[in-house]
Every structure is written in structure tokens, then in C-alpha cells.
């Protein structure tokens, strides 16, 4: 098992890091968090031009036809930048449509998703879906095109949540969706890895600059040990998430267990690292004016979506015994 990225995967990571750093500076993220829609058409078109909406859509439907590892690379960078975007919702819809859609549904929607012309989302509860106001369809039990979306207050202001109402839905097929769902939770784990990495870096930088008694606070054991624990959890979450991405592409027998292990660990680690970073910052970290709370809320929101850590630990245990 080799976790080294290929040249193409390294290029995707570099492009994503540079692109997102330039487009989603902290002041932009903060402005979008207070915007009802949460993103602009120009931002979406730039993301679509990189081919990210079609990263896991098959080439027969106009997508890039890449794998879970490439998706993990992109989603980790999305979490690192805390980019407010409907990309994750769109990818979720594409994954489930690829797995369980009818031939007609796939022909109608997948090419449009891959090009960025259409967007989908997935209900995370029976009547709640992220980014639903800007979506062309919602996947709940089936596929819904005609629906109303009412904004609701969610924990994470950088990912808009909507209550959906609809009367009818097109049935999907009864084909297995386990692999698609495992890919979704692995992508969420990757986002939390990016969030944890960014908040750890923020904490370390602050610990080097902030001084008490004429010494950087990072020189005190209580702070330095906390930062070391952050690194341990970030790297643990990253290793499990990369393994899950690799298994989804190459080892289907362990893929579902690996995905649940990654989601469970990254759910806990993402929140713990962000919370520890807040503690390192002290009083300033608790203020609305500081950006840490946005990362903390994304980590917590990701931890609860598509099964929390406890659920996925039990799932991994069941799969290990199967």
C-alpha cells in the first residue's frame, strides 16, 4: 500500500491549494457566511472550469472519471480554505446518481453536473438539505426536481441548510449505494482533515508570536504539548482518510470499513483540534471577530453529518466481524 500521491494527484493538490487561497481569503469567507446564498455564480464557474464537479463522474457522461483519492485531495483543500461552496453537495448527488440512478436520470443530469451547468444536493435528513436553494434537484428517497427550499439556521454558516418541501419524486433504482455513501463520508473526513490542519497551523503561529513574561507561549509545556497532540490527531485522521480513499479505489473488501474508521476518527479529531486551537488563542479565540469559530463550526457540523463518530465506530466494528 503506497500513500504517495502520483504526479497528477500532486498537481491537483497544488492547484487546489493555490486556487482556493487566492479566491477564499478569510474576509471573503466571512462575507459569504453572512450571505443568504453563500456563494457567487462567478466562484462556481471558476470551480467548474477546474472540472471538480465532475471529478468522480464517469468519462462516458463527460466527467473526469477519476477516483476517491482525487476527491479526497480536493476536499481536504476545501476544508483547509473553509471554502463556502455547493461543491460537496453536488458531488454527493453525483455519487448517488451514478450508483442508483436510472439510465434516463443519468443521461439527463450527470453531463450537466460534470460541466457545472446543473447542481444537485442530498437530503441529510428527511426534509433538510444543504445548498438546496441553488440546486436543480434533490436526492432524498428518490430524485426530486420540483421543490421549495426555505432557509433554516444551521450550526455552520459557511454551508447553508434548507428545509425542503416536495410532493412527488422520481424513484431511483434499488442498486447498492454502499460504495457511494462510503465515498461521501470519506470526502467529509477529508474536509475535517483540512480544517484540523489549518486550525493547527493557526495555533502554532499564534503560540510563536504571542508572548507572556517575555517568552513565546509556545515555549511553555502546557501549550507545546497541546500543539503536539494536535499534530498527532491531524496525522492520524489524514492517514485513515487516505487509506479509505485508496481502499475505495483499489480494495473494495475493506473500503466500507476504512471509510467508517476515517469518518469516526476525523469527526472527533477535526473538532478536538479546532477546539484546542481556540484554547491556545485564549480570549481572542472566543470572539466573533476571530475566524477560528468558523472552522470549529464546520468541523462540528461535518462530524454530525452522514453518521456521527459513534455510529461509524459501531459500523466499523460490525464490518470487522462480518
Residue pairs with C-beta under 8 A, 6 or more apart in sequence:
1 243
1 246
3 239
3 242
3 243
3 246
5 13
5 69
5 73
9 69
9 70
9 73
12 70
12 73
12 74
13 73
13 76
13 77
15 50
16 73
16 74
16 77
16 78
17 77
17 80
19 46
19 50
20 77
20 78
20 80
20 81
20 83
21 81
23 43
23 46
23 83
24 81
24 82
24 83
24 84
26 291
29 81
29 82
29 83
29 84
29 158
29 291
29 294
30 291
30 294
32 38
32 39
32 40
32 84
32 158
33 84
33 157
33 158
33 294
34 157
36 151
36 160
37 133
37 134
37 160
38 84
38 85
38 86
38 131
38 158
38 159
38 160
39 84
39 85
39 86
39 134
43 85
44 85
44 86
44 116
44 119
45 116
47 53
47 85
47 87
47 116
48 115
48 116
49 116
51 63
51 64
51 114
52 74
52 87
53 87
53 90
53 91
53 94
53 113
53 114
53 115
53 116
53 119
54 61
54 62
54 63
54 64
54 94
54 113
54 114
54 115
54 116
55 63
55 64
55 66
55 70
55 71
55 74
55 91
56 63
56 64
56 65
56 66
56 67
56 68
56 70
56 71
56 91
56 94
56 95
56 98
56 183
57 63
57 64
57 65
57 94
57 98
57 110
57 113
57 114
58 65
58 98
58 110
59 65
61 106
61 107
61 110
61 111
61 114
62 110
62 111
62 114
62 115
63 94
63 110
63 113
63 114
64 70
64 114
67 245
67 248
67 249
68 183
68 186
68 187
68 244
68 245
68 246
68 248
68 249
69 242
69 245
69 246
69 248
69 249
71 91
71 183
71 186
71 187
71 190
71 245
72 186
72 187
72 190
72 241
72 242
72 244
72 245
73 190
74 87
75 88
75 187
75 188
75 190
75 191
75 194
76 190
76 191
76 193
76 194
76 197
76 238
76 241
77 194
78 85
78 87
78 88
78 191
78 194
79 190
79 191
79 192
79 193
79 194
79 195
79 198
79 298
79 302
80 194
80 195
80 197
80 198
81 194
81 198
82 158
82 195
82 198
82 294
82 295
82 298
84 158
84 159
86 119
86 121
86 130
86 131
86 134
86 135
88 130
88 159
88 187
88 188
88 191
89 119
89 120
89 121
89 122
89 129
89 130
89 131
89 135
90 113
90 119
90 120
90 121
90 131
90 135
91 184
91 187
92 120
92 121
92 122
92 139
92 184
92 187
93 113
93 119
93 120
93 121
93 122
93 135
93 137
93 138
93 139
94 110
94 113
94 114
94 120
95 180
95 183
95 184
96 122
96 139
96 172
96 177
96 180
96 181
96 184
97 105
97 106
97 109
97 110
97 113
97 120
97 139
97 143
98 106
98 110
98 180
99 175
99 176
99 177
99 179
99 180
100 172
100 173
100 174
100 175
100 177
100 180
101 109
101 110
101 143
101 172
101 173
102 170
102 172
102 173
105 143
105 170
105 172
109 118
109 120
109 136
109 137
112 118
112 136
113 119
113 120
118 136
118 137
119 131
119 134
119 135
119 136
120 135
120 136
120 137
120 138
120 139
121 129
121 130
121 131
121 132
121 135
121 137
121 138
121 139
122 129
122 138
122 139
122 140
122 184
123 129
123 138
123 139
123 140
123 164
124 130
124 305
124 306
126 140
127 163
127 164
127 165
128 152
128 161
128 162
128 163
128 164
129 135
129 138
129 140
129 149
129 161
129 162
129 164
130 154
130 159
130 160
130 161
130 162
131 159
131 160
131 162
132 138
132 147
132 149
132 162
132 164
133 149
133 151
133 160
133 162
135 149
136 145
137 143
137 144
137 145
138 144
138 147
138 164
138 166
139 172
140 164
140 166
140 169
141 169
141 172
142 169
142 170
142 171
142 172
143 169
143 170
143 171
143 172
144 164
144 166
144 168
144 169
144 170
145 170
146 166
146 167
146 168
147 164
147 165
147 166
148 164
148 165
148 166
149 162
149 163
149 164
150 162
150 163
150 164
150 165
151 160
151 161
151 162
151 163
152 161
152 162
152 163
153 161
154 160
154 161
154 301
155 297
155 300
155 301
155 304
156 294
156 297
156 298
156 300
156 301
157 294
157 297
158 294
158 297
158 298
159 298
159 301
178 256
179 248
179 252
179 255
179 256
181 306
182 244
182 248
182 255
182 256
182 259
182 260
183 248
183 259
184 306
185 259
185 260
185 262
185 263
185 306
185 307
185 312
186 241
186 244
186 245
186 248
186 258
186 259
186 262
186 263
188 263
188 266
188 302
188 305
188 306
189 237
189 240
189 241
189 244
189 259
189 262
189 263
189 265
189 266
189 267
190 241
190 245
190 266
191 270
191 298
191 302
192 237
192 266
192 267
192 269
192 270
192 271
192 299
192 302
192 303
193 234
193 237
193 238
193 241
193 266
193 269
193 270
195 270
195 273
195 274
195 295
195 298
195 299
195 302
196 230
196 233
196 234
196 237
196 266
196 269
196 270
196 273
196 274
196 299
197 234
197 238
198 295
199 230
199 273
199 274
199 277
199 292
199 295
199 296
199 299
200 227
200 230
200 231
200 234
200 273
200 277
202 277
202 281
202 292
203 226
203 227
203 230
203 276
203 277
203 280
203 281
204 218
204 227
206 217
206 280
206 281
207 216
207 217
207 218
207 223
207 224
207 227
207 280
208 216
208 218
209 216
210 216
210 217
210 282
211 217
212 220
217 223
217 280
218 224
218 227
223 280
226 276
226 279
226 280
227 280
229 276
230 273
230 276
230 277
233 268
233 269
233 272
233 273
234 269
234 273
236 265
236 269
237 262
237 265
237 266
237 269
237 270
240 258
240 261
240 262
240 265
240 266
241 262
241 266
243 258
243 262
244 255
244 258
244 259
244 261
244 262
247 254
247 255
247 258
247 259
248 255
248 258
248 259
251 258
256 315
256 319
257 316
257 319
257 320
260 307
260 312
260 313
260 315
260 316
260 319
261 312
261 316
263 306
263 307
263 309
263 312
264 309
264 310
264 312
264 313
264 316
265 309
266 302
267 302
267 303
267 304
267 308
267 309
267 312
268 303
268 309
270 299
270 302
270 303
271 296
271 299
271 300
271 303
273 299
274 292
274 295
274 296
274 299
275 296
277 285
277 292
277 295
278 285
278 286
278 292
278 293
278 296
279 285
281 290
281 292
284 290
285 292
285 293
286 293
303 309
307 315
